[in-house]
Amino acid sequence: MNAVIQTNNLNLSLGGKQILRDISMTVQSGEYVSIIGPNGAGKSTFMRCLLGMYAYKGSIEIAGQECSQADSKQLAKTISYVPQTHDMEFPLPVYDFVMMGRYPYLSPLVPVQKKDIEAVERAMDVTDTWPFRGRLMRTLSGGERQKVYIAAALAQETPIMLLDEPATFLDWKHQSEVMQLLKKINTDCGATVVAVNHDLNSAAHWSDRIVAIKDGQLLLDGLPTDLIQPEPLRQLFETTFIRTETLAPATES
Ligand SMILES: Nc1ncnc2c1ncn2[C@@H]1O[C@H](COP(=O)(O)OP(=O)(O)OP(=O)(O)O)[C@@H](O)[C@H]1O
């Protein structure tokens, strides 16, 4: 196994408040890791830290390189990000939005090339977003827009993908499609996937490992079968959990 994300004693303060405290964790190449935890625990901030968006204390190594010292375009060739909310009104056609995923490879001196067009077409094909290519982003439904954001991240062709609540607000069919798509990208393309997920059943079903953050600290880190249990979840969310028989959408083979 080879570690592609490694944080050591990661600390971060924002607006005079300590948000992340001494987080040390490792993600191995090819893993699918879900991050769970209460609202305001620091999950999104942790993800944004991994993208080099904040001046942190401690260490974050992405593919062996310290994040704060990495060239931003090089980092963008290694790690892509699908943010939590998509309420920005991009006045752009879907195709052009997905092409923005190629920004680490483009520059004023290097215009769009065949390999960029092919990467965009592949990403739109696998996410089933090609039929929307001429539509404006703001005309898409929430679920359609979510898949377009994932297509843009895929077009970036990075070995690591971070996603912040990729299936929240989607109906069951679209949740299922997005989660299956991520698993396919993980297993078929070998991408390392790290996703924040508030749906504990979904996190248990799709991930290899679960990391729980509470009050800015890493509280739990382990197998879904060990962590998605009443006692660890009570400790994490400070409420009682009982096991019930649940219904979930079937996984297509
Ligand atoms: N720029 C900032 N300045 C000050 N405080 C911030 C800033 N960004 C985030 N925070 C605070 O950091 C804490 C963690 O926020 P974060 O968005 O990471 O939580 P989260 O675990 O992702 O929550 P949720 O599940 O509700 O999305 C919150 O208390 C938030 O208000």
The ligand as a MOL file (V3000), in Angstrom:
LIG
                    3D

  0  0  0     0  0            999 V3000
M  V30 BEGIN CTAB
M  V30 COUNTS 31 33 0 0 0
M  V30 BEGIN ATOM
M  V30 1 N -13.6420 31.0670 7.4120 0
M  V30 2 C -14.1140 30.7290 8.6060 0
M  V30 3 N -14.0270 31.5880 9.6650 0
M  V30 4 C -14.4720 31.2500 10.8860 0
M  V30 5 N -15.0530 30.0550 11.1710 0
M  V30 6 C -15.1800 29.1740 10.1660 0
M  V30 7 C -14.7230 29.4640 8.8390 0
M  V30 8 N -14.9860 28.3890 8.0550 0
M  V30 9 C -15.5760 27.4730 8.8530 0
M  V30 10 N -15.6950 27.9460 10.1030 0
M  V30 11 C -16.2690 27.2380 11.2730 0
M  V30 12 O -15.5870 26.0150 11.3860 0
M  V30 13 C -16.4390 25.0070 11.9120 0
M  V30 14 C -16.3850 23.7860 11.0110 0
M  V30 15 O -17.0450 24.0940 9.7790 0
M  V30 16 P -17.1810 23.0080 8.6300 0
M  V30 17 O -17.9130 23.6430 7.5090 0
M  V30 18 O -15.8470 22.4550 8.3540 0
M  V30 19 O -18.0700 21.9090 9.3640 0
M  V30 20 P -18.6930 20.5780 8.7850 0
M  V30 21 O -18.2850 19.4680 9.6820 0
M  V30 22 O -18.3700 20.4360 7.3450 0
M  V30 23 O -20.2470 20.8820 8.9930 0
M  V30 24 P -21.5730 20.4800 8.1710 0
M  V30 25 O -21.8200 19.0150 8.4290 0
M  V30 26 O -22.6160 21.3230 8.8470 0
M  V30 27 O -21.3770 20.8240 6.7250 0
M  V30 28 C -17.8240 25.6500 12.0170 0
M  V30 29 O -18.0260 26.0520 13.3500 0
M  V30 30 C -17.7250 26.8530 11.0940 0
M  V30 31 O -18.5930 27.8950 11.5070 0
M  V30 END ATOM
M  V30 BEGIN BOND
M  V30 1 1 1 2
M  V30 2 1 2 3
M  V30 3 2 2 7
M  V30 4 2 3 4
M  V30 5 1 4 5
M  V30 6 2 5 6
M  V30 7 1 6 7
M  V30 8 1 6 10
M  V30 9 1 7 8
M  V30 10 2 8 9
M  V30 11 1 9 10
M  V30 12 1 10 11
M  V30 13 1 11 12
M  V30 14 1 11 30
M  V30 15 1 12 13
M  V30 16 1 13 14
M  V30 17 1 13 28
M  V30 18 1 14 15
M  V30 19 1 15 16
M  V30 20 2 16 17
M  V30 21 1 16 18
M  V30 22 1 16 19
M  V30 23 1 19 20
M  V30 24 2 20 21
M  V30 25 1 20 22
M  V30 26 1 20 23
M  V30 27 1 23 24
M  V30 28 2 24 25
M  V30 29 1 24 26
M  V30 30 1 24 27
M  V30 31 1 28 29
M  V30 32 1 28 30
M  V30 33 1 30 31
M  V30 END BOND
M  V30 END CTAB
M  END
